[in-house]
């Protein structure tokens, strides 16, 4: 009878040990997942938590303490590796030797995006903005997610180059201004006037000489023509087919040329006097030119049309 009970105790003990070993194996195998360390992690807590690195953690715990005064903090990979290996994880190191932990990964750049797009449209109203990438130049200050964007400053040359740095000013919760630099990369294009045929010097520009073509902003000359009224411009030199048309390539086709004899209207109260004068300058509609009467007197006049000026 005693032997039989001892046998039962032995079996029970054996079963208990087996269950303990099985539990240990299952627990270890749960932790023994192979983890490949990344170069960068986003964290939401004041500390680096186990769940920031390992997925599906049921009992999260603090892995590493980092300062809460900065949004970015770098930790040697070996330090993270040792912490994880002590918890039974199999870890594959990253190649950098350093892991960056970032706060405020959810910080929205929408307000900056809108401000920068507006700046682009101010310079190039008809530009097509295909994409815009914005990144902070340095570590974001603590509390950036609670600040309000006031304005930005960006140079025209940076926008034309389609990449560069701009300054953003934020107002913090105490009402103080915080200046932060951001870098940007812009993919934008614009339809501009391009010659559809060779244009000889002295040619009056007509609708048949040009068409729209799309170019990246960085490929545009600074003085490209933004508007063209056909039959009002004359080519100053030969222009090859496929050339972007620029302001310095043309001169205005003047309504009145120097030396022309034209009609001048002189008003004095209710009286209106019309005399013949000689144009001393060339000009277009609305331009101010000098004219001379038949008795040698000179006047300033505004061009009304190709035959008439108004003496002021």
C-alpha positions, 0 to 999 in steps of 0.5 A: 500500500505504501509503495503504491502511494509512493508511486503515485507521489513519484508520478505526480512529482514527475508531472509537476516537473514536466509541466514546469519545464514545459511552462519555462520552454513556452515562456522562453520561446515566447521571449525568444523571438528574433528581433532585428534592431532598427536605427530609429524608433518613435516613443510616446512615453517619457521612457523607452518601453519594451513595447516600443521595440518588441511587438505584442508585449502583454506586460510592458516595462521600462527598458531605458531611461532617457532625458525628457527635455529633448525630442531626439535621443541617441542610445548605443545599440549595445546598451539596448541589446544587453537589456533585451538579451537579459529578458531572453530575447534573441537580438540582431544588431543594426549596422549603425551602432546607435539607435535614435529614439524620437518623440513627437513623431505624430507632430503634424506638418500640415500648417507648415505645408500650407504656409510653404505652398502659399509662399510658392504660389505667391511667386509662381501663382500658376505652379503645379505643386506635385509634392512637398517634403518638410523635415526639421533641421535639428532636434524639435524642442519639447512641447512642439506639439502644443505650440502654434505656428505664427509664420514662416520665412523662405527665400525666393532663391530656395523656392526656385531651386526647389530645396533649401531651409526656411524659418518657422516661428511658433508661439508656445504656451507662455506666449513666447516666440520659438524659432525653428529651422526646417528643410524642404524639398519641392517637386513643382512645375510651371507652364511657360512660353516656348518658341515653336519655331526659329524667330529672327531678329526684328520679327513681331511675335504672333500667336504662331511663334509660341506655345505652353510647355511644362518645366521644373521651377529650377530650370526656368530663367529668372526673367521668363515671360509671364504674359504675352499679348500677340503683335506687341513684342519684337525680337531683339535677336535670333531665337532658336526653336524650343527656347523659353521666351524671356523679357530681355529677348524682346522689345515693345512694339511701340504705338508711337515712334520717335519722329512721328507727327501726331495729334496732341490734345491740351485741355484747360478747364472746359476748353480743349485744344488740338495741335500737331506735335512731333514725338521726341520719344517712342512709346506704347499706350499709357507711356509718358513721352516728350513732344514738341510743338511747331513753335519749338515748345516741349511738353510731357504727354501720355500716349492714348493711341497710335495717333493721339497723345494727351498733354499734361 
